[in-house]
Amino acid sequence: MKISEVVDRSVLTFFGSGLFPVAPGTAGSLAALVVGWGAWNICDASFQPYLFPLLGILASAGCVICGERIEALFGKKDPGAVVIDEAAGQWLALSALPWLAPGSVDQIWPWAAAFVGFRILDVLKPFGIRRLELLPRGWGVLLDDAAAGLVVAPLLWVGMRYWGAS
């Protein structure tokens, strides 16, 4: 196997999390949540508003750049092992965190709500999100998850503002 194929597989499986034998999309989202939590906690507060959008953009770029070779590497357009799109969507869902009530991000609830909300929308694909899967190459793989994350972010903000812990 060429080094470029190893890099593509590593990126597309979000460093192996997509190889989990059961629910690889959930495993990829959980891996992104853990990485995001770690990055959030070591990140300077002045950078936190930019953290998750930046991570989402980086994961999106990896999905689109490496996504042109998904079918050649995995034999399918959107195989379960490809979870970099889940990482991108999960991080976009977490983009609401800096705007939640002070102290609420220190609790588990907003993190859990972002995770569960993203997984629900990623699986159900409401609001026309499913149609995005029809786009070619890595775009179809990515944009349904990115859209799900972008829908969850404002829902998380509203939910935590009105019903969450402060």
Secondary structure in CASP SS format (residue, H / E / C, confidence):
PFRMAT SS
TARGET T0000
AUTHOR 0000-0000-0000
METHOD secondary structure of the structure
MODEL  1
M C 1.00
K C 1.00
I H 1.00
S H 1.00
E H 1.00
V H 1.00
V H 1.00
D H 1.00
R H 1.00
S H 1.00
V H 1.00
L H 1.00
T C 1.00
F C 1.00
F C 1.00
G C 1.00
S H 1.00
G H 1.00
L H 1.00
F C 1.00
P C 1.00
V C 1.00
A C 1.00
P H 1.00
G H 1.00
T H 1.00
A H 1.00
G H 1.00
S H 1.00
L H 1.00
A H 1.00
A H 1.00
L H 1.00
V H 1.00
V H 1.00
G H 1.00
W H 1.00
G H 1.00
A H 1.00
W H 1.00
N H 1.00
I H 1.00
C C 1.00
D C 1.00
A C 1.00
S C 1.00
F C 1.00
Q H 1.00
P H 1.00
Y H 1.00
L H 1.00
F H 1.00
P H 1.00
L H 1.00
L H 1.00
G H 1.00
I H 1.00
L H 1.00
A H 1.00
S H 1.00
A H 1.00
G H 1.00
C H 1.00
V H 1.00
I H 1.00
C H 1.00
G H 1.00
E C 1.00
R C 1.00
I H 1.00
E H 1.00
A H 1.00
L H 1.00
F H 1.00
G C 1.00
K C 1.00
K C 1.00
D C 1.00
P C 1.00
G C 1.00
A C 1.00
V C 1.00
V C 1.00
I H 1.00
D H 1.00
E H 1.00
A H 1.00
A H 1.00
G H 1.00
Q H 1.00
W H 1.00
L H 1.00
A H 1.00
L H 1.00
S H 1.00
A H 1.00
L H 1.00
P H 1.00
W H 1.00
L C 1.00
A C 1.00
P C 1.00
G C 1.00
S H 1.00
V H 1.00
D H 1.00
Q C 1.00
I C 1.00
W H 1.00
P H 1.00
W H 1.00
A H 1.00
A H 1.00
A H 1.00
F H 1.00
V H 1.00
G H 1.00
F H 1.00
R H 1.00
I H 1.00
L H 1.00
D H 1.00
V H 1.00
L H 1.00
K C 1.00
P C 1.00
F C 1.00
G C 1.00
I H 1.00
R H 1.00
R H 1.00
L H 1.00
E H 1.00
L H 1.00
L C 1.00
P C 1.00
R H 1.00
G H 1.00
W H 1.00
G H 1.00
V H 1.00
L H 1.00
L H 1.00
D H 1.00
D H 1.00
A H 1.00
A H 1.00
A H 1.00
G H 1.00
L H 1.00
V H 1.00
V H 1.00
A H 1.00
P H 1.00
L H 1.00
L H 1.00
W H 1.00
V H 1.00
G H 1.00
M H 1.00
R H 1.00
Y H 1.00
W C 1.00
G C 1.00
A C 1.00
S C 1.00
END
